[in-house]
């Protein structure tokens, strides 16, 4: 497992590259995407699909079987899921931030997350980076089929969900399967954002240590 010190990357690096998209184009892209079939299949042996499909197969949720009551904590509690965020999207500035938000069960870390509300060159947006203990080889992602592809991040298998436009319009995601050997659990890194170009989102995931 990963043991690192939690620090923050510089949230004010870079400069705007392109202007925001016009509203009619945004609406057109959103409407077109909504009409496309959702991805409902597998990536790197993990079941990926929308909530309804996973629920019908009894695969919704994280599938953890805990022997104690989960509790929320913060930076004062060290866990094996702690990480350093070494890259921040270019041109984005932080409007508000929270984290590390940690959940533990006894001495076992369940999740560590950082949440950012952003001001980007393309409008308001957000960024969430979370490392989680996972109990199913299934993950809920509601995205059009043509936006979901297998990939890799830092040598680990990953599920990549591209945005609607190169500027980052629409929810984009990087799901990294960091450790799939902890029977019956796995460790996954989930990076999700909007209004952040996809290459920048990938760089955020690649910078997690």
N, C-alpha and C positions, 0 to 999 in steps of 0.2 A: 504494500500500500504506500501511498504518497504521504510523506511527512515534511511539511514546509512551513515557513513563517508567512502569515497573511499580511500583505502590504497592498497599497493602492498604486496603480499606474497614474502617470500624469494625465489628467482629464482634459488638458487644454492644448495638446500638441496639434500641429497641422493648421491648415487654413481651408476655407471653402473652395470647392473645385467646380461645381456646377450649380446653377440656380434651381430652385424648386420647380416641380412639374406643374403645368397649368391644370386647373380643376377638371376641365372636360376630359383630359387625357387620363387623369387619375380615376375618374368615375368609369370611363370606358374599360380600363384595364381591370378594375375590380369586378365589373359586371361580366366581362368575358371569362375571368377566372372562376367566378361563381357557377358558371354554366358547365364547366369541365368536370369530368368524373374524378372522384377523389382517389388518391393512391390507397390501395388495399391489397397488401401482399407482404413480402418479406425482404429484408435487407441484411446481408451478412448473417442469415439464420435467425434474425429477430423478426417477430411479427409486428408489422407497422400498419396502422390503419386508423380510421376515425373512431370515435367513441362507440357508436352504435354497433359497428362490426366487432370490436373487441368485447363489448359487453355481451353480445350474442354468443360468444365463444367462452365466456367466463374468464376473460383475460384483462378486464379493466382494472385499473389501480396498480399499485406497486407490488402487491403480493408478499409483503413482509409478514412474518409470523414472529411477533415479539414476545419475550418473556417478562417484560416490564412495561411501565407506562412511559411513552415518549414525552420528553419535555423540551421546551425551547430554551436556548441559552445564547451566549454571544462570544465575543473575542476572548473572554477570560477562560473559556473551556477549550482545551486542545483536543483535536480529533485526528484520526487517520485520513480524513477527507479534506483537511485544510489545504488551501492553495494560495499561490501568489498570482495576481493578475498583472502580467508584464507588458501588455499591449492594450491601448485604448484607441477606438476609432478616430482616424484623422479628421480634424475639423469639428469634432463634437465637443461641446462643453456641457458640464453637469449642472442641471437645475436643482436636483435633489438626489440624495443617495442614501441607501440603507444597507447595512451589513458590516461584518458577517452575521447573518442570521443562521443559527445552528439548531439542529434537532438531534437529540441523543437519546439512547436507551441504555441506561446504566453507563458503562464505559465505552459503548459502541456508538460511533457517529452514524447518523442516519442521513443527514444532508447539511451542506454548507452553501449559502447563497449570498450573492450581492445583487442589488437592484439599483438601476440608475434611470432617472428621468433626464432626457437629453435635449439639447438644442443643437440641431445638425444643420448643415448647409441646405438640407432638403425639407426642413420643418421640424416640428417637435417629434420626439421619438423616445424609445426606451431601450434598455439593454439589461438582460438578466443572465447571470452566469451562475450555474449551480452544479455541484458535484454531489451525487446521490447514491446511496446503497439501494439496489434494485432487486426485487425478488421474482420477477417474471422476465422471460425473454420476449417481452412484448412492450410496445410503447405507443401511446396515442399521439398521432399526428394527423391533423385535418388539412390536407393540401392537395392541390390538383396533381394528377399523376405525372404530368410533364415537368413538374418542379422538383420531384424527388429522385435522387440518384445515390448509389453507393459511392463511397470515397474513403479517404484515410486522413488522419490527423496525427502527426507525431508518431507515425508507424502503427497507430491503432485503427481498427475498422470504424467507419463513421457512416452515418446517414445524413445526407446533405439536402436541405430544403431551400431552394433558391427563391428570391423575392420575385415580385411581379415585374420589376423594372430594375435596370442596372443601378439606379440611385438607391435601391433598397426598399422601395415602396412595397408594402405588404409584409406580413410576418415571414421572416427567414429564420432558419434554424440549423444548427450543427449539433448532432447527437453523436458523441464519441463513446464507444464501448471500451473503456480503459482497462478493465479487468473482468474477464468472464470465467475465471477459474475458481471463484470463491463459493463452491457448492454449499448451499443452494443459491447464493447471492452473486451479484455482479456490481461493479462500480461504473456509473455512467456520468459523463460530463455533458451538460445541456446548455448551449449558448443560443439565445433567441433575441431577436431585435426587429425593429422596423425603422425605416428611413436611414439605414446604414448599408452601404454597398456590400455585396456578398464577400468580395475579397477581403474587406476590412473585418467582417464578422469571422471569416476563417482565420485571420491573423490573431484575433482575440482568442479563439480556441487554441491556436497553436502556441500562444504565449502563456497559457495556464501551466503552472508548474507546482 
